[in-house]
Amino acid sequence: MKLLTDEIKAQLIHNNTRREDDHIPVVKFFAPWGGATWILTEMEEDGICFGLCDLGMGEPELGYVSVEELESVRGPAGLTIERDLYFKTDKPLSAWAFAAKHNRRIVDPDHA
């Protein structure tokens, strides 16, 4: 599966023009074989995204990740990173980061 649609990519790039804003996350990626999750709000033209990154080790943090690198990851039996097709939120990234800090993993702020 292609991680970014043209629509998602356009929104992420648009958000990058207003970095000072506390954006609503646009997309969620996850590793189906483990606890790694990425909730992203912005993207530079070179495919480097900003958001909440959780590698499943109890220390989620705000940071950057390369979409190209995520697309190249292969897990057990050739599994790949996937996009959550049903992800929707109305909470800003700061709410997600707050909930993740207190739960030591990415969780929906409405259910934290």
N, C-alpha and C positions, 0 to 999 in steps of 0.2 A: 504494500500500500504506500502510495506517495504521502509523506507526512503533511505537506502543506498544499492546500488548494490555492488557486490564484486569489480567491477572495480572502482567505485567511492571511496569506502573504501580504496582500495590499493593506489590510488592517494593521498588521504588525509593523510594517514599514511606516504607515501613517502615524502610529503611536510614537515611533522613534523620533518624530519631529517635535514632540512635546514631552521631553524626558522628565521635566519637573512635575508632571501630573502623576497622580496615583491611579494608574489605569486599571480598568476591569480586565482580567485575564481573557485572552482570545482563544487559546488552545491548550489542551492537556495531552501530553504524551506519557506512555508508561511502558515498562518492560513486563510482558505477560508472565515471565518466569520468575519474577522477584518483586521487590518493593520499590524499585526506582521509578520516580515520577517527576515530570517537569510541567509546571504551569507557567505559560509564557505570555508576556504583554507587549514586547517590542522586538523589532529586528532591524539590524543594519543591512545595507544593500548586499554585503558579502555573505549573508546567511547566519551571522552571529546574533543569537537571540538573548534577551534578558528576561529573567523571571525567577520564580522560586524553583530551586533544584533540590531534589531529594534522591540520593543514591541508595536509600534503604538502610542506612547505617545509624539512624537516630540523630542525625545532625543536618536537617534541611536548612538551606541558606539561599539568600538572594545572590544571583550570579549570572554568568554568561555560559552559553552552550552553543556549539555549532550544529546546525541542522544536518549538514553533510556528514558529520561524525555520527550523529544519532542514526542516520539512514544506513551507515556502514556497519553498525553493531549487529552481531549475530550471537544468539543465545543457544541454549540446548536445542538440538534437533533443527537448527537453522531458523529458529524463531527470531523475529525482528521487533524493534520498537514500534509501537502502534499509537495511532491517534484515537483518543476517546471521542467517538462519533456523536455521543449524547451529552458532551460537556457543555453546560451553560451555567453562568453565574451572573449575579448582579452586584457581587461584593468586590471591592477594590483589592489590589495585590497586597496592600498592607494588612487587610483582614485575614487573608490567606496566610501571610507570613506570621502573624500573631498566633493564629490557631496552630500552625505547624510548630512554632517554637515551644508552645505549651504541651503539645502532644508528641513531640519528637518525631513527627512524620507529617506529610501533607494530609490534611483532613478538610472536609467542607466546613467553612466557618459557621454555617447554620447548624451543624451537628457536632460541633466541638465541645 
